Amino acid sequence: MRAIGFRQGGSLDREDALLDLEVPKPVPGPRDLLVRVRAVSVNPVDTKVRAGAKPSGEPMILGYDAAGVVEAAGSDVTLFAPGDEVFYAGTIKRPGTNAELHAVDERIVGRKPRSLDFAEAAALPLTGLTAWELLFDRLRVPRGGGEGQAILIVNGAGGVGSMLVQLARQLTGLRVIATASRSETVAWATQMGAHDVIDHRKPLHEELARIGVKAVNFVASLAASDKHLAIYPRIIAPQGSLAVIDDVKAFDIAGLRQKAITVAWEGVFVRSIYETPDMIEQHHILGEIARLIDEGMLHGTMTRDLGEMNAATLKEAHGLVESGAMVGKLVLRGISAG
């Protein structure tokens, strides 16, 4: 089958940073689905893995977000059947979705929202799962709860931020405060449902004071967590919570101790890497996201469609994600047959 991958990690300006390849078709295991990939999305994790990877022997195929059609099912599969339309975020420990066919454990797969096409659906899984787990599992905000409290979402117009703003606005009583620094990102965060948008280029405590907020109960730190760490003890209320998703080289949380602030890390691949007992929870979360999309409570976050996936278009996508200027999500259509 055809796929896009690489044999040596490094900078995107390498001629061989991403290559069109012919590789063997994946062989599904007992709980696996074999999916014909119809669309993918690119996330920061794709670019970070590509830049730092050191493949040994076989070429490395990236890609996590996908939407497609089940072609075959393993012997122990019970949740899906051939012909089902699905979407999912895959796992970091197996070959990825930048290919014609992909094998994935059914426990981390959901049925595609009926109201979205494959490209629109492919934009949702990784960011939707990350946002859901961060809000309900890490920050432990009760669904339907949070009345009289506030959440600050740093980088509210990015992929995860776009979903987190919507989930917090639609499924909790929290006052949703997002950060954004450009006119287009401010407009996007507002469109997603933020009650307020403040500028993360300015001191956060001053920006919160500008909208009449002294402290927030929850902070979702989706970017530049090390940069903002010094101000978090000041703006998080006593016994509040901080959840972090980005990579930081050093993160000294001692300053949060006096207020007994809880710190949690969100990692969307933890359940699939370790095959935790609750691994199937991601199947349920994706099902709930699909339902909310189809009922009009949540909205898609696709903002760019780069056309058919090949080495050139995927390289363009990696470059756009690495720029740090993305609003919402970008997608690529699956490799065409033939």
C-alpha positions in Angstrom: 0.0 0.0 0.0 1.0 3.6 -0.3 2.0 5.7 2.7 4.0 8.8 3.6 6.8 8.4 6.1 10.6 9.0 6.6 13.8 7.1 7.3 15.6 9.8 9.3 14.1 12.4 11.6 15.1 16.0 11.7 14.3 19.4 10.3 11.4 19.8 7.8 13.8 21.5 5.3 15.5 18.1 4.6 14.6 16.8 1.2 13.8 13.5 2.7 11.8 14.8 5.7 8.7 13.1 4.3 8.6 10.6 1.5 6.0 8.8 -0.7 6.5 5.1 0.1 5.2 1.6 -0.7 4.9 -0.5 2.4 3.3 -3.8 3.4 -0.4 -3.6 4.4 -1.0 -3.8 8.2 -2.2 -7.1 9.6 -4.9 -6.5 12.2 -4.7 -8.2 15.5 -7.7 -9.8 17.3 -9.1 -6.5 18.6 -8.1 -4.4 15.7 -10.0 -2.8 12.9 -8.4 -2.4 9.5 -9.5 1.1 8.3 -9.4 2.6 4.8 -8.2 6.1 5.7 -10.4 8.7 4.1 -8.9 11.8 5.8 -6.3 12.8 8.5 -5.4 15.8 10.5 -2.0 16.9 11.6 -1.2 17.8 15.2 1.9 19.2 17.0 2.7 15.7 18.2 3.3 14.7 14.5 5.9 17.4 14.0 7.6 16.8 17.3 7.9 13.0 16.7 9.2 13.6 13.2 11.8 16.1 14.3 13.2 13.9 17.1 12.7 10.4 15.8 15.5 7.9 15.0 13.9 5.1 12.9 15.7 1.8 12.9 15.4 -0.3 9.8 11.8 0.2 8.5 10.6 3.7 7.6 8.5 5.5 10.2 4.9 6.4 9.4 3.2 9.1 11.5 -0.4 10.2 11.8 -2.8 10.0 14.7 -6.1 11.6 13.8 -8.1 9.7 11.1 -11.6 9.2 9.7 -12.4 6.3 7.4 -14.3 3.1 6.7 -13.7 -0.3 8.4 -12.6 -2.8 5.8 -11.9 -5.8 8.1 -12.2 -6.7 11.8 -10.2 -8.9 14.0 -11.5 -12.1 15.5 -12.3 -10.6 18.9 -13.9 -7.3 17.6 -17.4 -6.6 19.0 -18.0 -2.9 18.6 -17.7 -2.5 14.8 -18.2 -4.3 11.5 -16.9 -3.8 7.9 -18.5 -0.8 6.3 -18.8 1.3 9.5 -17.6 4.9 9.3 -15.3 5.7 12.1 -13.0 8.3 13.6 -10.2 8.1 16.1 -6.8 9.4 17.3 -4.7 6.2 17.2 -1.7 5.6 19.4 1.9 6.7 19.4 3.2 3.2 19.8 2.0 1.8 16.4 2.5 2.9 12.8 0.3 5.9 12.0 -2.6 6.9 9.8 -0.6 8.6 6.9 -1.3 5.6 4.7 -4.1 4.0 2.7 -4.9 1.4 5.4 -4.4 1.5 9.1 -4.8 -1.0 11.9 -6.2 0.3 15.2 -7.6 -1.1 18.4 -11.4 -0.9 18.5 -11.4 0.4 22.1 -10.1 3.8 21.0 -12.3 4.2 18.0 -15.7 6.0 17.7 -18.4 6.1 15.1 -18.0 9.1 12.8 -20.5 11.9 13.4 -23.2 11.5 10.7 -23.4 15.2 10.1 -19.7 15.7 9.1 -17.8 14.5 6.1 -14.6 12.5 6.6 -12.3 15.6 6.5 -14.4 17.5 9.0 -14.5 14.4 11.3 -10.7 13.8 11.1 -10.1 17.2 12.7 -11.8 16.2 15.9 -10.5 13.0 17.7 -7.1 13.9 19.2 -8.1 17.4 20.3 -11.6 16.3 21.4 -10.2 13.5 23.5 -7.5 15.7 25.0 -9.9 18.5 25.9 -12.5 16.1 27.3 -9.9 14.2 29.5 -8.3 17.5 30.6 -11.7 19.0 31.7 -13.4 16.0 33.3 -10.6 13.6 34.2 -7.6 15.9 35.1 -9.3 19.1 36.3 -12.2 17.0 37.6 -14.9 19.5 36.8 -18.2 17.8 37.2 -20.3 17.6 34.1 -23.0 20.3 34.6 -21.0 21.7 37.5 -18.8 24.7 38.0 -21.5 27.3 38.5 -19.9 30.5 40.0 -16.4 29.4 39.1 -14.1 30.2 36.2 -11.6 28.4 33.9 -8.8 30.1 32.0 -7.8 28.3 28.8 -4.4 29.4 27.6 -4.2 29.3 23.8 -7.9 29.1 23.3 -7.9 29.2 19.5 -5.6 26.2 18.9 -6.8 22.7 18.2 -7.3 21.6 21.8 -8.4 25.1 22.9 -11.1 25.1 20.2 -12.7 22.0 21.6 -12.1 22.8 25.3 -13.8 26.2 25.0 -16.8 24.5 23.5 -17.0 21.6 26.0 -16.6 24.0 29.0 -19.2 26.3 27.6 -21.8 23.6 26.7 -21.3 21.0 29.4 -20.4 23.0 32.5 -21.5 26.1 34.3 -18.0 27.6 34.3 -17.2 31.1 33.1 -15.0 30.4 30.2 -12.0 32.7 29.7 -9.7 32.0 26.7 -6.5 33.6 25.7 -5.7 34.8 22.2 -3.4 37.4 20.8 -4.5 38.2 17.2 -7.7 39.5 15.8 -8.5 36.3 14.0 -7.8 34.1 17.1 -9.8 36.4 19.3 -12.7 36.1 16.9 -12.3 32.3 16.7 -12.2 31.8 20.5 -15.3 34.0 20.8 -17.1 32.0 18.0 -16.2 28.7 19.9 -18.1 30.1 22.9 -15.7 31.9 25.2 -17.4 34.3 27.6 -14.2 36.5 27.6 -11.0 36.6 25.6 -7.8 38.0 27.0 -4.3 38.6 25.5 -1.6 36.1 26.6 1.1 38.5 25.4 0.2 40.8 28.3 0.5 40.0 32.0 -2.3 37.5 32.7 -3.2 39.0 36.1 -3.6 42.4 34.5 -5.7 41.0 31.7 -8.0 39.1 34.2 -8.3 42.3 36.3 -9.4 44.1 33.2 -12.5 41.8 32.9 -13.1 41.9 36.7 -11.6 38.6 37.6 -9.1 38.4 40.5 -8.5 34.6 40.3 -9.7 31.6 38.4 -10.5 28.1 39.9 -9.1 26.2 36.9 -6.3 26.8 34.4 -5.9 24.7 31.2 -2.3 25.5 30.2 -2.2 24.4 26.5 1.0 26.3 25.5 4.0 28.2 27.0 3.3 26.6 30.4 6.9 27.2 31.5 6.6 30.9 30.5 3.4 31.4 32.4 4.3 29.3 35.5 5.5 32.2 37.5 2.1 34.0 37.3 -0.1 30.9 38.0 0.2 31.0 41.8 -1.1 34.6 41.6 -4.1 34.0 39.4 -5.3 30.5 40.5 -7.6 30.5 43.5 -6.8 28.6 46.7 -7.3 24.9 46.2 -7.7 25.5 42.5 -6.3 23.2 39.8 -3.8 23.5 36.9 -3.7 21.1 34.0 -0.8 21.0 31.5 -0.4 19.4 28.1 2.7 20.9 26.4 6.3 19.7 26.6 8.3 21.6 29.1 12.0 21.0 29.9 11.7 22.2 33.5 8.5 22.9 35.6 9.1 23.8 39.2 5.7 23.8 40.9 6.8 24.6 44.4 5.3 28.1 44.1 1.8 26.5 43.9 2.2 24.8 47.2 1.0 27.6 49.5 -2.4 27.7 47.9 -2.6 23.8 47.7 -3.1 24.0 44.0 -3.5 20.7 42.3 -1.3 20.0 39.2 -2.2 17.4 36.6 -0.8 16.3 33.3 -3.0 15.3 30.4 -1.6 12.7 27.9 -4.1 11.5 25.4 -2.0 8.4 24.5 -1.7 7.1 28.1 -4.7 4.8 27.9 -3.6 3.2 24.6 0.2 3.0 25.4 -0.4 1.2 28.7 -3.7 -0.5 27.7 -5.2 0.7 31.0 -8.4 -1.1 32.3 -10.4 2.0 31.2 -8.9 2.1 27.7 -12.4 1.7 26.2 -13.4 5.0 27.8 -12.0 6.8 24.7 -14.5 4.8 22.5 -17.2 6.2 24.8 -15.9 9.8 24.7 -15.7 9.8 20.9 -19.3 8.5 20.8 -20.4 11.3 23.1 -18.5 13.9 21.0 -20.2 12.5 17.8 -23.6 12.7 19.4 -23.0 16.3 20.5 -21.8 17.3 17.1 -24.8 15.7 15.4 -27.2 17.5 17.9 -25.5 20.8 17.1 -24.1 21.4 20.6 -20.5 21.2 19.4 -19.1 22.4 16.1 -16.3 21.2 13.9 -12.9 22.9 14.1 -11.5 22.3 10.6 -10.3 25.6 9.1 -8.0 24.4 6.3 -8.3 21.5 3.8 -5.0 20.9 2.0 -6.4 18.3 -0.5 -5.1 14.8 -1.1 -2.4 13.5 1.2 1.0 13.0 -0.3 4.6 13.8 0.8 4.3 17.4 -0.6 1.0 18.3 1.0 1.8 16.5 4.3 5.1 18.5 4.4 3.1 21.7 3.9 0.8 20.7 6.8 3.8 20.0 9.1 5.1 23.4 8.3 1.9 25.2 9.1 1.6 23.4 12.4 5.2 24.2 13.3 4.6 27.9 12.6 2.5 28.1 15.7 0.0 30.3 14.0 -2.7 27.8 13.3 -6.4 28.6 14.1 -8.4 25.5 14.6 -7.3 22.4 12.6 -6.1 21.5 9.2 -6.9 18.3 7.3 -5.8 16.2 4.3 -7.9 13.8 2.3 -6.9 10.2 2.1 -4.5 8.8 -0.5 -6.6 8.2 -3.7 -7.1 4.7 -5.0 -5.1 3.6 -8.0 
